[in-house]
Amino acid sequence: MNQHERHGALLRLLAERGRLDVEAVAVEVAVSAATIRRDLDQLAEQQLLVRTRGGAVPNDVAYDLPLRHRAGRDAAEKERIGRAAAAMVGRGMVVGLNGGTTTAAVARALAARADWGDGEGGPPDAARGDGQPAVTVVTNALNIAAELAVRRSVKVVVSGGVAMPSSYELVGPLAGHILREIRLDIAFVGADAVDAEHGASARDEHEASINALLAAQAAKLVVVADSTKLGVRTFARICPPADIDVLVTDDRAADKARAFEDKGMSVVRA
């Protein structure tokens, strides 16, 4: 287990248990106690936890696993999901993307589309023949906006709002005001959980509210989620299952995906 994986594991364990003991965790992750102490010190420097004598406790902010520590989980599956989703986008379309590691994979796949010119094998100026960008992306995610803003093929529109530290998503009335004024051809929405009976949901009600609004503005709603999110419910619903046109997931859990197909939903297994 490398340092990035250990940090993610420590934060997950802390979120589940509310307290970590150095000696016990060292045995659990099969490294030395000295290594765990250094890891906890580094995470404390990033204000992701508070060091205590012999361990750590959460800090006093709302605790959630930060995006940068979730990015390495199920990375290959998310990359395949991203490519499958990006293939649904045609030139001139207006695309919505909320925040999250899976939608970030969709954004990277969009940016890499060679047929638009910004990816490998294309000309350096990736606009349409009329000089316009090949695609417009509307997002409330700061990291996605930053990644796409340097691409000539992509016009980026960012909602206003207050930034969530764990997801880089912009939420609140300002974000809602912008999103109510636009229309999307297709929206790719990531979720903390997707259930065939309950629909897509998020842990945070503020994120769920803005994600629901983004989804409602789209002519076609595509939920992107790796198979670990399927058959799970969380606190705040983004949309009911009837609103989801397509679910794009990985191929690790055919039985879970089948429940969505039984509901008449189109499922793409990447």
N, C-alpha and C positions, 0 to 999 in steps of 0.2 A: 504494500500500500504506500503510494507516494504522499508527499506533504499535502497536495491539494485534496486528495481523497481522505486523508486523515482529518483535515480541517472540516470537510463536509460531514464526515462521520461524527466528529465531536459535537458539532452544532446540532445535528439531528438528535443525538443522544441527550444533549442538554435540553432541547425543546421537549423531548418526551418525558424526561425524568425530573427536570427542574434543578438538578445539582449533579456535579461530576466529582468523583474521587480519583485522584491521579493514579494511585496504585491499582485500583480496580479496573479503570479504563485501560491502563497499560497492558494488563493481562488480556483484556477483552479484544484489543486490536493488535496484540502480539508485537508490541514494541517496548522499549525501555521506558521507565518512569521519567528519566531525564528528557527523552524525546517528547513525551506528553507535556511535561512542564514547559518546554520551549514552545510547543504548539499553542498551549493555552496563553502563554505570555504574548505571542504574536497576535492571537485573536483578541486579547484584551487591548492591545495597542490599536486595533482597528475598531474598538468600542463595540465588539460583538458579544462580549461577555465580561463578567467581573471576576477577577481572580480572588480566591479565598485561600486560607491556609489549608493546603493539601488538596485543592481542587478549584472549582469555578461554579458560579451561579449566573443566571441570565442578568443582563443589564436591565435598567428600569424603563426601557422603551418597549413598545409592542414587539413581541419576539416572533420572528419568522425567519426561515432559512434564506439568506440573501441570494440574489440571482447568480452572482458569480460563483457561489459554492454549489449551485444546482446544475450549472452548465455542463459539467462532466458526466452527469448521470444519464444513462441510456443515450449517449451521444450518437452512436451509429444509427439507432432507430430513428432518432429525431432528424438526422440528416436525410434519411430516406423519406421520411414524412414530408420534410421541407421540399425535396425535389418533386415529389408527387403532387403536392399542393401548388407549387410554382408552375407546373405544367398546365394547370387549369386557366392560367392568366393569358389573355390575348393582348395584342398591341392596342393602345389607346384606352385600356380599361382603368377604372378608378378602384383601387384596392384598399380595403381596411385591414389593419393589423393591430391587435392589442399587444400587451406586453407578455413576456414569458420566454422560456428557453426554446419551446417548440416553434412559436411564431418567429423568434429570432432566426431559427433555422430556415423558415420559409423566406424571410427577408434576404438571407445570404444566398439562397437558391435563386431568388428573383434577380439579385444583383449579378449573379454568375451566368445568366442566360446568354449564351453566345450569340443567339439569333438577334439579340438587341444591341450587340456590339461592345458592351462594357465588360463582358466576360472574356475568357481566353478565346482567341481565334477571331475576334471581331475588330472592326476599326476603332480607333480611339474615341471618336465622337459618336455616341450611341443614340442619337436622336432619330425620329422618324424622318422620312423624306421631306416633310414640310417644316423641318427644324424644331418640331415639338418633341418633348420626352416620349419615350415609348410607353411609359406607364406612370400613373400618379398613385402614390401611396399616402394614405391618411392614417396616422398612428398617434396614440397617446403614450408611446413608449420612447423615452429619451435615448436609450441605447440603440434601438432600431433606427430612429431618425438620424443619429450620428453616423451609423454604418452606411446608410443609403444616401446621405446628403452629398457624398463625394462622387456619386455615380451620375454621369451626364444623362444616362438613359432614364433616370427616375426623378420625377418631381415629387418632393416630399412636403406634405402638409402636416403640421404638428398641432394638436389641440393644446389649449392652455391648461392651467390647473396646478395643483399642488403635487409635488413628486413624492411617491412612496419609496422609502429607502430600500425595501427588500425586493422590489420588482422594477423600479425605475418608471413605473406608470404614473401618468398625470391624472388626477381625479378631482372631483369637486365641481361646483357650479360653472366655473370658467370652461372646463373641459366639456361639460354638457352643452353649454351655449354654442360652442363651435360645432360640435357633432350634430346638433339639431338642424344646422343650416346646410348640411351637405348630403349628397346621395352617393351610394357606392354600388358598383356593379357586382362586387363580390367582397365578402369579409371573411378573413381567416381568424378565428377566435380560439385561443388556447384557454384551457380551463384546468382547475385543480382536480376536478372530478367530472365524469360523464356517466350518467346512468340512463338506461333505456326507458325507465319509468319516470324519472325525475327531471332528466335533461342535464344541461351543463351547469356547473356551479363553481363558486370560488370561496376561499376561506374568509376573505375580507369583503364586507358589504359595500365599501366605497368602490373597490375595484369591480365588483359584480355589477353595480349600478351603471358605471361608465361602459363596461363591456356589453351590457344588455342594450344600451343605447347605440353603440357601434354596430351591434348585430342587427338591430331594428332598421338601420338605415340602408341595409344591403338588399339588393335584388336576389342574391344567392348567399346563403350562410353555410360556411364550411367550418366545422369544428375540427381542430387538429389536436390530437392527444395520443401519447404512447399508451400501450396496453396496460400499464400499471395504473392508469387513471380510470379505466373502464369498470363499470359496475360499482362505482363508489359515489357517495354523496357527501357534500360539505355544506357549510353553513348557509351561504347566500346564493340563490339561484340566478343564473345569467339568462337562461331561456329554457322553455319546455322542449321536450323531444320533437314535438310537431313542427317547431320552427327550424329545425336542423335539416338542411337539404342533403349534405354529405358529411360523413365522418371519415377522416383520414387518420389511420392508426398504423401500427406495425403488425407483423405477422406472427407474433408470439402467443396470441391468445384467441384462437379461432372461435372457441366456445363463447367467449365474452362478446366478440364482434357479432356473432350470430344473433344474439338477443336484439341488437339494433336492426339487423336485417329483417327479423321477424316483425318488427314494428313498421316495416316498409321504408326504412331509411337506406339510402345508398351508402355502402361502406367500401372504402378503398384501403386495401392492406398493402402497405409499402414494404 
